[in-house]
Amino acid sequence: MFPKEFLWGGATASAQYEGGFDEGGRGKSQLDFIDFISVEKRIGNQCTDDVSWERYKTIRENESEYNLPYRRGADFYHHYKEDIKLMAEMGFKVFRMSISWARLYPTGEEETPNPEGLKFYHDVFDELHKYGIEPLVTMIHYENPVHLTEKFNGWESQKMISYFVKYTKTLIDEYKDKVKYWITFNEINATLCTPFVSSGMFVEKSQKNKLSCEYQALHHQLIASALTVKYAHETAPQCMIGAMIARLECYAETCKPTDVLANMIDDQINLSFFDIMARGSYPKFLLNYFRDNDIIIDFVDNYEQILKEGTVDYLAFSYYMSYVVSAEPGKAEAPGNLVKSLVNPYLKQTEWGWGIDPIGLRITLNRIYDKYQLPLFIVENGLGAKDVLEEDGSVHDTYRIDYLREHIKAMDKAIDDGVELLGYTSWGCVDLCSASFADMTKRYGYIYVDADDYGNGTYNRYKKDSYYWYKKVIESNGKDLD
Ligand code: BGP
């Protein structure tokens, strides 16, 4: 069922992949100050977002004493030619990557961009085009110049809007002839779960309560996104610019109406970001939710018109798992991607406890398409696992192939259901640092990177079994999934 022009590929993010943190005039992002904590030393479910202002300052003052993996990523900065060649051999039609804001505007406040930074991404795009691979660029995938975190508490401040729009206008002006597909914010809803990682802000520094602070930051991001979309539409009509959320397909735990209602509310909140970015206004239920939960937002002047004028061309999302919702608080939870869920007894789970649910992907594709009738793009999906590099350089990741196969079948069925799907970029096509723990232990790639959690290793690349499998999938346009 896959259309001829279906965009098969893989996805990455600069903070987790690029490295080269002190080269080419790059400034630092807030993620450059997140340290790796070994499993033994983690407190409870401690993850990368659990950084307080105090702890951040300690790390900043004693940088050399900490293991800071995002600074290394998988060293794409020095391996991009090799990696792109490997992607081309797999048959990639598209490659999702993000640009490091701090590589172009080291503090965020400069008037003009860093020429070396601009050149690096030109080189990457040229290399991709050499092989006929279309870049899909996320303008911001979690990384903010850390200077803006320190000076303004990140996205809590309205000032971020103009700095960001200056940066995104640069991106459009500079790369519009090389990049057709854009996403403004990675998983814009993630701020509700990981405010430091997503929005570069410390909730405890805000005068507002937690939810107000998060929705305030989101309001600023939604405005910044809409202004960017408007500018792209005016100056680069050949481009397609999309919204992205972390899709949390959720099921009610039982058919008890209170569970179904709780589930409906979670779903409404998850999709509300598409409501705003695709339809151009805050839905009434969200405004009521603000009212009922003591969420106070200072709306930007003229925000209604700004949102109306900046609606997106397509909807992108990540999908790793589904969730189970109950109206009763305090039930046992399994870990999840960004949020925790009740355990779904009908699903197998990954080593990290994420419920594997390919049927949920078909449901989600249908649900989103029915609601918005806009083209969709799955820009993240995949299985995080501990891979073993054998003596002969092979990696037998059958578990990953099984996961991907079932999700691709679900996409196929959804296309048959009538969903318009532009493409599929599975997450972490080359191994990279995880978002949850800044580790290299949890891998997603078709290509193995020889590096550990401490930066030991050659950083050499090895083809996993899934590499050869995905090559066949692409060659056959999704027909050969064996
Ligand atoms: C998404 C993020 C990615 C990515 C992925 C997998 O939420 O957009 O950056 O890392 O999750 O999560 P993790 O790396 O924690 O396994």
Residues whose N, C-alpha, C, O or C-beta is under 5 A from the ligand:
A	BS01	BGP	A13 E187 G384 C433 S434 A435 S436 F437
